[in-house]
Amino acid sequence: MLIAHSNTSRVKHSNRLPARTALRVLVILLAALATQPVRACSLALVIAVDVSASISEVEYDLQQKGISAALQDEDVMDAIATVGGIWLHGFEWSGRYQQNTLLNWRFLSDPESIHSAASEIARNTRDSREFLTALGHALSHASEVLDTAPAVCERQVIDVSADGINNEGYDPHFAYYSSNFTDITVNALVIRKEERTYTYFENKVIRGPGAFVQAMNSYEDYTEAMIRKLVREILGLRYADLR
């Protein structure tokens, strides 16, 4: 498995430019090298966003705006164009029975469709505030959502974000045992309020081909971390091979 370790909150703004420039060059290079025709559906991606009680209203706002901004980032949009478009679904989760759809299945292939999806996510209002972190139930729900994807895609990925470990209901191991996760990759975006959160996701949550953890220390870095994560997920192993 591939592990990405991002400490963006510790890096001065002046040091970010080279990393983002390198990412931009890589996306352009992959687009230029894409001589083989892409499949009708390269990726079905489910974004599963933690909105449990540990997340403040300020953090929730940074999270929602971060997802919207990341989707509209030039590198992410170029990555989507490189693979010929992706299917995207988003939902927020907290307790055992709290899974609220942010964006139903949408095919993103051009600036218009991407901006429309991003705007819909940004307009969402929080569904719940008082529930604990039922991660296992969120993963089971995500696998059920993938079963409803409008097309059979080359890759299926669940992008789960959280700032804490499972503390309600069954754990991820039971979800993986009881639900169908065949050929599904589960990646994690971890807000590291506690060091054990990163270790927990590294050891108990991520799974499947090319799975990785993208970590950050603050919700202030959510947009940047999500951009890096989306580019890796959209381009898949082609990105990992060239890093």
N, C-alpha and C positions, 0 to 999 in steps of 0.2 A: 504494500500500500504506500501511497505517496503522502507525505505530511508537509503541509505548508505552515510556516510559523511566521506570522506577521506582527511586528511590534510597532505599528504605524504611529501610535501615540508618542513614542519615544524618539521619533525621527523628526528633525527640523524640516520645515517646509522646503528649504533650499536643497535638501537631499532627496526629495521625492521626484524631482524632474527626471533624473537619469533613469530611474526604475520605470516610470511611466513612459518615457521615450523608448526604452528598450521593448516594453510591451507593445507599444504602437508599431514599432518596426517589425516585430514578430508577426503581428496580425496582418500587416501588409505583405510580408514575405509569404505567409501561408496562402493568402489569397492569390498571389502571383503563381505559386507552385501548384495550385489546385487545377491540374490539367485533366483529371478524371471527372466525369460527370457525377454530381452528387445524387444520392437517393432522394426520392420524393419526400421522405421524412428522415432527417438525420437524428433528431433528438426530441423526446418528450420529457419536459422538465417540470417538476412540481416543487414550488417554493413553499415551505412550511415554516411559518413565522411564530415564534414564541411570544404570547401576550399575557403570560401568567402574572400573578400578583407581585412578583419581584420586580416587574418592569414599571417604572414611573411613567407619568403622562409625557414628560419631556423626552424620555427614552423612547417611548412609543412613537412620538412624532418624528424623532430622528431616524427611527427604523423605517417608518413608512416613506418618508421623503428620501431616505437612502436607497431603498429599492427602486423607487420611481426614477431617481437621478441616475442610478447605475444602469438601468435599462436603456436610458437615452444617451449614455456616454458613447463617444465616437468609437472607442475600441470595441465595446460590446456590440454596437450596431454593425461595425465592420465584420466582427466574428459571426454574427447572425447571417449576414449576406454571404460570407465565405462558405458556409455549410448549406446554403440554399433555403434558410428559414428553419424555425423551430416551433413546436407546439408548447405552449406555456399555460400552467394552471397555478394559482396561488391561493393559499388559505392560512388563516391564523388559528392558533390552538392554545389551549391552557389545560383545563380539567379533562376528566375522562370523556365527557360528552360535549365539550366545547370546541367544535371545529367549524369556523365560519369562513365561507368562501370570499376571497378578495377579488379573484379574477377567474371566471370560468374558462374552460379551454379556448385558447386563442392562438391562431397561427400568426407568428411574427415573421415578416419577410422583407419589409421595407420601412422607411422612416414613418410613414403614415400609420401603419398598424402598430409599430412600436410605441410611438407617442400616444396613441389612443389607449393602449394597455397600461402604460405608465401613468397616464392621467386618471384612469379608473382606479388604480391601486392607491394613488395619492389622495383621492376623494373619500376613501373608506374611513368610517368612524369605528372606534373600538367597540367590540361586541361585549366584552366582559373584562372585569378588573380584579375579581376577588378569588379566582381559582388557582389551585396549585399547578405543578408542572407534570402533566401526565404524558411523558414523552413516548412511552410504548404505544399508547392509544393513538397519538398523533402519527406515528410511523405506520400503524395498521391502516389508519384512514388514508394516508398518502398512497399506500399500495392499492387500496380500493379505487382511489381516484385514477391511478395509472391504468387500471383495468378499463376505465371509461374513455381513454384517449381516443380521439376521432380517427387516428391512423396508427398503423403498426410501424413504429420507428426503429431505426438502427440501434439507438441507445435509449435507455430509460434511467432517469436520474431523479433522486429526491434530494433537495437542497434544504436541510433543516437548520434553523438557527435557534440559539438559546443562550441564556446567561447562567444556567444552573442545571443540576442533574435531576433525573427523574425522582419525584417524591410523592407520587400518587398513582395508584393503579399498577398494572403490570409493567415490567421493565422492557427495554428493547430486545433482549434475548428471547423473551416469550413472544413478542411481536414477530420476530424473524422465524420462530419455530411454528407459529400458528397461522401465519399469513403467507401468501405466495410472493417471495422476493427473488425468484429465479431471474437471473440476468439483470437485476436492478442494482444500480450503484447508489449508495447513500453517502453523501458528503455532509460536512458540518461547518457552520459558521459560528464560532464560539466567542462570546463576549466574556473575557476572563476576569470576572469579579473575584473568583477564587481559583487558585492554581489547580485544585482537584477537578474543576470543570473540564479543563483541557484534557487531562489524563483520562477522565471518564469517557469523553467522546472519542478519544483516540483508541481506547481499549474496548469499549462496549457498544459504540454506536456506528461508526463508519464501517462500510462493508462493500464488497463488490469490486469489479474491475476499475483500477485507477482511483480508488477512494482516497480522500484526503480531508484534513482539518485545516480550515483557514481561521486563524485566531487573531484577536485584537484586544486591546486593553480598555477601550472606552467606546461608548456609542457615538462619540464625536468622529470616530474613524469608520463608521458603518458603511458609508458610501464607497470609500476607497477599497475597503475589504471586499465588499460585494462586487465591485467592478472586477477585481482580480479573480474572484471566485467564479463569476459568470463566464469570463473569457476562458478559463480552464475547462469549465463544464461544457461550454458550447463547442470548443475546438477539440475537446477530448484528448486522447492519447497523442495526437499530432502535436499538441502544445507541450505535453509532458516530455516527449521525446526530444524536443528542441530546446528545453530549458538549460 
